[in-house]
Amino acid sequence: MDADAWPRLDDGGRHGTHESLLWWGQIVGKTRLALSPMVNHWWQVPLYLTARGLGTTPMPVGARVLDLEIDLIDHRLVARTSDGRTTSMALCDQQLSSFYAEYVRHLRELGVEVAINPTAVEVPELVRLDRDARVCRYDPDWASRFFRALLQADRLLKEFRGKFRGKASPVHFFWGGFDLAATRFSGRPAPRHPGGVPHVSDAVMVEAYAEEVSSAGFWPGDARFPEPAFYAYAYPEPAGFADAPVRPAAARYDRTLGEYVLPYAAVRAAADPDADVRAFLESTYAAAADLGKWDRAALERRPQSI
């Protein structure tokens, strides 16, 4: 495995593998949604970075628990139950509907029956995960490099999250937008979110954005912004936010997305990638908090010596 901590992600394997992981991740994530008790802001549904890829926390299935892991080292989807049973299936080129059917079969081998909504979310097209005949392409090398980039993003987002005393989300991976995210809260209620996200109930977005937030993360891009990038936004967006002075120089406000972006390629080319990401996270948060008149003295953690 290439030891580069910030590996190249803009080569030929990106598009097909990213899309395949999006579909497969939604299948796993919808299982998590079906089995996990509700938590505010839907924090029960994301995936988390593991030592091998992306996984769930334990999910109750009767008296047992189930966990699932998208292993991006051995390139398998692994399912485990608390009674010691394990099953797995390969991540490889295959029809989406076939992947779905095999996944259901593996869960049944573990004695797990779960009903999920098979319609993909947060994508413009209507995709039935259980019926779509498209062939999912998978490049193990690109997937491994994407995993290594996620490791760096997760590390820096956790460091950033730790500086906040107020309410903050875990660093978690949302399988709809396919992004690793960390969110800080002002402590005040937000205006009702207008919704309008493809194939997502407006009620989902209302719950997710019930309070004022400053959010940042990392994602591999989509049709609107076709390259990996770090991002940051505020909801509601305070006046002047789009014109705030943020760092580093490669960061910019993208009006199509309605958020700041720092292209991953610029991070990778920087003399000190960690410093550039830290500057981006801190400066975009400062813009949101200052313009939104957050009580920063109460919300932020002062350096401590232990």
Beta strands, then each sheet from edge to edge (+ up, - down):
strand 1: 48-49
strand 2: 53-55
strand 3: 59-61
strand 4: 64-71
strand 5: 76-81
strand 6: 86-90
strand 7: 94-95
strand 8: 135-136
strand 9: 172-174
strand 10: 179-189
strand 11: 211-219
strand 12: 229-235
strand 13: 252-254
strand 14: 259-263
sheet 1: 1+ 2- 4+ 3-
sheet 2: 1+ 2- 4+ 5- 6+
sheet 3: 7+ 8-
sheet 4: 9+ 10- 11+ 12- 14+ 13-
end
